[in-house]
Amino acid sequence: SATETYVERPTWRPVTKFEKRGVGLGHEVFDLLYQRMDSHS
């Protein structure tokens, strides 16, 4: 993200079975969001 922190889960990303399992076991889930930069100068 622009602030170099974790972001809330985007609405377009579904919750995965692994995420559900981890949350059920008491783990936290963190999302990272990246933006591709143009490599042409």
N, C-alpha and C positions, 0 to 999 in steps of 0.2 A: 504494500500500500504506500501511498505518498508519505505517510507518517512513520513508515518502517515499523509498524506494529501489526498485530493480528487483526483480522476483520471478522465481522459476523458472517455466518454462512450465507452466501448469496442465495436468493430465492430460486434461481434457476438450477442450483446444484441439489440433487436429491440426497437424502440421508442414506448412507450406505449401510449394509448389514454389519460391517465391521465397526462403523461408528456407533450404531445402536448397541452392539455388544459391549463396546468400550464404555459407553455412558452407563449402561446397565451395571457394569462392574465398578463404577465410581470414578472412571477416568474423565479428564477434561478433553475436549476436542477443540483444536485451533485451526483456523483457516488462514491461508496466505493467498494474496491476490497479486499477480504480477501483470505488468503491462509491457508488451514488446516494444523495444525502442528501434527506431529506424537506424540501420547500420550504415546507411549512405551518408557521406559527409559532403 
